[in-house]
Amino acid sequence: MGIKPATPRKSPVHVSGRWMLLTLIFGAGVLYCLMATGGARPRVVESFRLLAELTVFAAAAVMGYVAARQFSPGQEARLSWMLISLTAALFFLADVGIYLPSVVNAKPVASAALLTAVAAITLSRVFLVWGLWRMARVYRASGLGFGLYDRDFGAMVLLAALNLLTLIFGANAVRFQLSNTGADLIHWILIICLPLPLGLIVCSVLAVIIWRYSQQMGGGLVAKAWQSVLLYTLLLPVRTIMVGLSTSLLDPGSRWAWVTGEISYLGLALAVWALYLGASYQYEACARSLTAEIDAYGSYVTATEPAEA
């Protein structure tokens, strides 16, 4: 009896989930705008924004873990996508840590939450560098020819410059948080952030290299996966810079102050959605490869049955 060739569903969960999550992100953004301009209490509005962001972070972390599980233990790609999953999970932790000082009166708790948030952000960048570096080694060991174009070097320089600019705007945000905690944590924060500048530059370089490797190895879904990770490395610094500019241009007490929160939410949510998108493409690539193997084996068994009879 032959094996029936596997036929994937017309709308797999991981495919529909990409656009469903994107719709939810923009829907929450519209609702946030309506709440902010409709007279809702600021704490309620910010709590809603936090919940929306945490939902996106959790979805990206789970999708990254699912993509990693498609590879066998010991494979570099499994470790790489597991680290990308942890990158999204650490944003979950960082977001909670940034939010707590605004609602907790106990200064030790607020200080610990802020330090945890800064450490989570730094560690997320370290994990991403680690994951990208391991994949770059895999592609390099493949033995295929590899070359970078002028536009690739331009993209590296642009991403590195944007990421380094985030250090300036990020420092302003940290100073604002320190004013809420009332604690002198600047020395601890500087120590925690020591790996950050180098990590930002290395991420910019490795993201472009891996995307170019995947393109030259045939493109397809795997190239789309790493292109999405590259998009993440672009959207995140752009979001930080736009938030910093809007904060300097808009008076915190004005009726347009909610715009900063909207930019912050959409920028962060879309950046982490890009990680979800990349993991989704990687999962789809693995699923299609497995389906093709099952179909090929089923066809082989069907073809050899008459000879065996």
BAPATOR-410679 format. One record per residue (C-alpha): residue in one letter; x, y, z. Coordinates in steps of 0.2 Angstrom, whole numbers, padded with zeros to 4 digits, always signed. Layout:
<sevexs>
aXYZ ...
</sevexs>
This chain:
<sevexs>
m+0000+0000+0000 g+0008+0017-0005 i+0010+0032+0005 k-0002+0046+0001 p+0008+0061-0004 a+0006+0075+0009 t-0003+0090+0004 p-0001+0106+0014 r-0016+0116+0020 k-0021+0131+0009 s-0019+0143+0024 p-0007+0136+0036 v-0007+0143+0054 h+0010+0151+0053 v+0006+0160+0036 s-0011+0167+0042 g-0003+0171+0058 r+0009+0183+0050 w-0004+0195+0043 m-0016+0192+0058 l-0003+0198+0070 l+0001+0213+0059 t-0018+0217+0058 l-0018+0216+0077 i-0003+0228+0079 f-0011+0241+0068 g-0028+0238+0076 a-0021+0241+0094 g-0012+0256+0087 v-0029+0264+0082 l-0037+0259+0098 y-0022+0267+0108 c-0024+0283+0098 l-0043+0283+0102 m-0040+0280+0120 a-0026+0294+0121 t-0037+0307+0113 g-0053+0301+0121 g-0049+0306+0138 a-0044+0289+0145 r-0033+0289+0161 p-0014+0289+0156 r-0011+0274+0166 v-0025+0264+0158 v-0018+0270+0140 e+0000+0265+0144 s-0006+0248+0152 f-0015+0244+0136 r+0000+0249+0126 l+0011+0237+0137 l-0001+0223+0135 a-0001+0225+0116 e+0018+0225+0115 l+0020+0210+0126 t+0008+0200+0115 v+0019+0204+0100 f+0035+0199+0110 a+0027+0183+0116 a+0021+0178+0098 a+0038+0181+0091 a+0047+0171+0104 v+0035+0157+0102 m+0037+0157+0083 g+0056+0158+0084 y+0056+0143+0096 v+0045+0133+0084 a+0056+0137+0069 a+0071+0131+0080 r+0063+0115+0084 q+0062+0111+0065 f+0081+0107+0066 s+0089+0093+0074 p+0099+0095+0091 g+0116+0101+0087 q+0113+0110+0071 e+0119+0128+0071 a+0102+0134+0063 r+0093+0127+0078 l+0104+0137+0090 s+0103+0152+0079 w+0084+0153+0079 m+0083+0148+0098 l+0094+0164+0101 i+0083+0174+0090 s+0068+0168+0100 l+0077+0173+0116 t+0080+0190+0109 a+0061+0193+0107 a+0058+0185+0125 l+0071+0197+0132 f+0061+0212+0125 f+0046+0205+0135 l+0056+0207+0151 a+0063+0224+0146 d+0046+0231+0143 v+0040+0226+0160 g+0055+0233+0168 i+0053+0250+0159 y+0035+0251+0164 l+0036+0246+0182 p+0045+0262+0189 s+0030+0272+0183 v+0018+0262+0194 v+0029+0256+0209 n+0032+0268+0223 a+0046+0258+0231 k+0062+0265+0225 p+0072+0248+0227 v+0059+0239+0216 a+0059+0253+0203 s+0078+0253+0202 a+0080+0234+0201 a+0066+0234+0187 l+0076+0248+0177 l+0092+0239+0179 t+0084+0222+0173 a+0077+0231+0158 v+0094+0238+0153 a+0102+0221+0155 a+0088+0213+0145 i+0091+0225+0131 t+0110+0223+0131 l+0108+0204+0132 s+0096+0203+0118 r+0109+0211+0107 v+0122+0199+0113 f+0111+0184+0109 l+0107+0191+0091 v+0126+0193+0088 w+0129+0176+0094 g+0115+0168+0083 l+0120+0178+0067 w+0138+0174+0070 r+0134+0155+0071 m+0124+0156+0055 a+0138+0166+0046 r+0150+0152+0050 v+0138+0139+0043 y+0136+0148+0026 r+0155+0151+0025 a+0158+0133+0028 s+0147+0128+0014 g+0161+0131+0002 l+0150+0141-0010 g+0157+0157-0018 f+0152+0173-0009 g+0154+0191-0013 l+0148+0208-0007 y+0142+0222-0018 d+0144+0241-0015 r+0126+0242-0009 d+0129+0229+0004 f+0143+0239+0012 g+0132+0255+0011 a+0119+0245+0020 m+0131+0240+0033 v+0137+0258+0036 l+0119+0265+0036 l+0113+0252+0049 a+0129+0254+0060 a+0126+0273+0060 l+0108+0271+0064 n+0112+0259+0078 l+0125+0270+0085 l+0113+0285+0085 t+0101+0275+0096 l+0114+0276+0110 i+0112+0295+0111 f+0093+0294+0111 g+0093+0279+0122 a+0104+0288+0135 n+0091+0302+0135 a+0077+0289+0139 v+0087+0281+0153 r+0090+0298+0161 f+0071+0301+0160 q+0069+0284+0169 l+0082+0288+0182 s+0072+0304+0186 n+0057+0293+0190 t+0067+0281+0201 g+0077+0294+0210 a+0092+0283+0211 d+0110+0285+0206 l+0111+0270+0194 i+0121+0278+0180 h+0137+0269+0184 w+0129+0252+0185 i+0120+0256+0168 l+0136+0261+0160 i+0144+0244+0165 i+0129+0234+0159 c+0129+0243+0142 l+0148+0241+0139 p+0145+0227+0126 l+0131+0237+0117 p+0141+0249+0105 l+0151+0234+0098 g+0136+0223+0097 l+0126+0236+0087 i+0140+0237+0074 v+0143+0218+0073 c+0124+0215+0071 s+0123+0227+0057 v+0137+0219+0048 l+0132+0201+0051 a+0114+0204+0046 v+0119+0210+0029 i+0131+0196+0026 i+0119+0182+0031 w+0106+0189+0020 r+0118+0190+0005 y+0124+0173+0008 s+0106+0166+0008 q+0102+0176-0008 q+0117+0169-0017 m+0113+0151-0011 g+0096+0152-0021 g+0085+0164-0011 g+0068+0158-0008 l+0060+0157+0009 v+0076+0156+0019 a+0082+0172+0011 k+0065+0180+0016 a+0068+0174+0033 w+0085+0182+0035 q+0079+0198+0025 s+0066+0199+0039 v+0079+0199+0052 l+0088+0212+0043 l+0072+0222+0043 y+0072+0220+0062 t+0089+0228+0063 l+0083+0243+0053 l+0066+0246+0061 l+0073+0245+0079 p+0085+0260+0078 v+0073+0270+0067 r+0060+0268+0080 t+0072+0274+0094 i+0078+0289+0084 m+0060+0294+0080 v+0054+0293+0098 g+0069+0303+0103 l+0065+0317+0090 s+0047+0317+0095 t+0051+0319+0113 s+0062+0334+0110 l+0049+0342+0098 l+0033+0338+0108 d+0029+0345+0125 p+0025+0331+0137 g+0010+0341+0144 s+0003+0345+0126 r-0012+0337+0119 w+0000+0329+0106 a+0011+0320+0118 w+0002+0304+0114 v+0010+0304+0097 t+0027+0299+0105 g+0019+0284+0113 e+0011+0279+0097 i+0028+0280+0088 s+0036+0270+0101 y+0023+0257+0101 l+0021+0255+0082 g+0040+0255+0079 l+0044+0242+0093 a+0029+0231+0088 l+0034+0231+0069 a+0052+0228+0073 v+0048+0212+0083 w+0035+0207+0071 a+0049+0206+0058 l+0057+0193+0069 y+0041+0184+0069 l+0040+0185+0051 g+0058+0178+0049 a+0054+0164+0060 s+0038+0160+0051 y+0047+0160+0034 q+0060+0148+0041 y+0047+0137+0048 e+0038+0136+0031 a+0055+0132+0022 c+0057+0117+0034 a+0039+0112+0032 r+0040+0112+0013 s+0057+0103+0013 l+0049+0089+0024 t+0033+0088+0013 a+0044+0087-0003 e+0054+0072+0005 i+0038+0063+0010 d+0030+0066-0007 a+0046+0059-0015 y+0046+0044-0004 g+0028+0041-0007 s+0030+0042-0026 y+0045+0030-0025 v+0035+0017-0015 t+0020+0018-0027 a+0032+0016-0042 t+0040+0000-0034 e+0025-0009-0029 p+0021-0017-0045 a+0039-0024-0046 e+0038-0031-0029 a+0021-0039-0033 
</sevexs>
